[in-house]
């Protein structure tokens, strides 16, 4: 399996949207009552949080990449 880089922003967004789906799935199944307006703050807040996490991740990766000299093989370079 090919390795890929972790993208925490997408992980947060997927988790929040899955939670919203589970809430409304439980409501549709009759397990509990979820108000119709509960999804708006959950989805909007989750997407804002995911955007902030993605922004911070990009800044951290850019800062780490600029600090490398290129003389040393990184973890991506197979020897």
ChimeraX attribute file (.defattr): number of C-alpha atoms within 10 A of each C-alpha:
attribute: neighborCount
match mode: 1-to-1
recipient: residues
	/A:1	3
	/A:2	3
	/A:3	6
	/A:4	6
	/A:5	5
	/A:6	9
	/A:7	12
	/A:8	16
	/A:9	22
	/A:10	15
	/A:11	13
	/A:12	19
	/A:13	22
	/A:14	15
	/A:15	14
	/A:16	20
	/A:17	17
	/A:18	13
	/A:19	15
	/A:20	18
	/A:21	13
	/A:22	12
	/A:23	19
	/A:24	20
	/A:25	14
	/A:26	14
	/A:27	15
	/A:28	12
	/A:29	10
	/A:30	10
	/A:31	11
	/A:32	12
	/A:33	12
	/A:34	15
	/A:35	10
	/A:36	9
	/A:37	8
	/A:38	12
	/A:39	17
	/A:40	11
	/A:41	10
	/A:42	15
	/A:43	17
	/A:44	14
	/A:45	14
	/A:46	20
	/A:47	19
	/A:48	15
	/A:49	16
	/A:50	21
	/A:51	17
	/A:52	13
	/A:53	19
	/A:54	19
	/A:55	13
	/A:56	14
	/A:57	16
	/A:58	14
	/A:59	12
	/A:60	11
	/A:61	11
	/A:62	11
	/A:63	11
	/A:64	10
	/A:65	11
	/A:66	9
	/A:67	9
	/A:68	11
	/A:69	8
	/A:70	9
	/A:71	6
	/A:72	8
	/A:73	11
	/A:74	10
	/A:75	7
	/A:76	7
	/A:77	7
	/A:78	6
	/A:79	6
